[in-house]
Amino acid sequence: MSKVGIIGAGNVGGMAATWIAGLGLADVVLIDKGSGRAEGKAMDINDALAILGSDRWVEGGSDYSLLEGADVVVITAGFPRKPGMSREDLLRANVGIIDEVLENARPQVSPDCVWIFVTNPLDVITAVGYRRLGVDRHKVIGMGVNLDSSRMVNQVSALTGMARSSISAMVIGRHGQGMIPLVESVSLSGVPFPLPNDVGEEVREKTVNRGAEIVKAFGTGSAYVAPGAGVFQVVRALLSGEGQVLPLSVWLEGEYGIEGGCIGVPVRVSHLAWEEVVEVDLPRETLRALREGASGVVSALRSLGL
Ligand code: APR
């Protein structure tokens, strides 16, 4: 049975563990520095698994040796956004946490381990993680624009009345205000579904602002149910190795004309690694926005001395 480690047993980490173990994908170890938090969450989730009829187990603790044998490590440790705060505001605080987490986690796992970053600001944190880990770039993934793509599907469904299961939509670019919903490329079961301009604009705006809308409604903390499902989606693709294409943040080396920096692009996922960046034809403006997003990530890395 596969094993997934999740560092950060807060809202997103707990929900990711629930989806992964609850839907039978893998056993999970939850690690947190908070006293008792990971243990308590593991107990709570295991009790739910008995109701759901899943035979997977979740174990929790603060000892990083729990990670031994993990195929995938997911990092959700960090502060979430507060109302009015951008993901970038979180950068410095969360980089410190990521450094500490990687230092503890790295010695516990094999070089084949896949690292999924969830902590915001996502693309910069993923790039920091890639640099710090020094592993093959195909082993480092940022989870963000696949979540935004699900949000986009919901907006298209709400505005057009089409069932969400028939809608295919993708968001690329940075997981943040600079994300790029590909409103011109929405399809219905593979058939192009051009949206009228005003509908396309509304889909774009509501997709970009969905995370902030949830933060505002909550008053404290940010979304976690769909982010947890987003982690599940990436882990499932990595464990099945069936070649699923997902929009993910990865380190680019020339793809889309981008040298360095992590940014969300369509990626083919194979068994325990991402295989290749799928280079599709993008309108010139879109390509320009994607490159701008990547250069913002590179600037942030420089500001951190990386
Ligand atoms: N080592 C281990 N765990 C840590 C550390 C650390 N150095 N620092 C913080 N944590 C843990 C906290 O104890 C907490 O349990 O990370 C967890 C974060 O959980 P929440 O505060 O509930 O935040 P959450 O909503 O899960 O978001 C986590 O994911 O989507 C992103 O923007 C979000 O960056 C944020 C991250």
Boltz pocket constraint, residues with backbone or C-beta under 6 A from the ligand:
constraints:
  - pocket:
      binder: B
      contacts: [[A, 7], [A, 8], [A, 9], [A, 10], [A, 11], [A, 12], [A, 13], [A, 31], [A, 32], [A, 33], [A, 34], [A, 37], [A, 75], [A, 76], [A, 77], [A, 78], [A, 79], [A, 80], [A, 81], [A, 94], [A, 97], [A, 100], [A, 101], [A, 118], [A, 119], [A, 120], [A, 121], [A, 221], [A, 222], [A, 223], [A, 224], [A, 227]]
      max_distance: 6.0
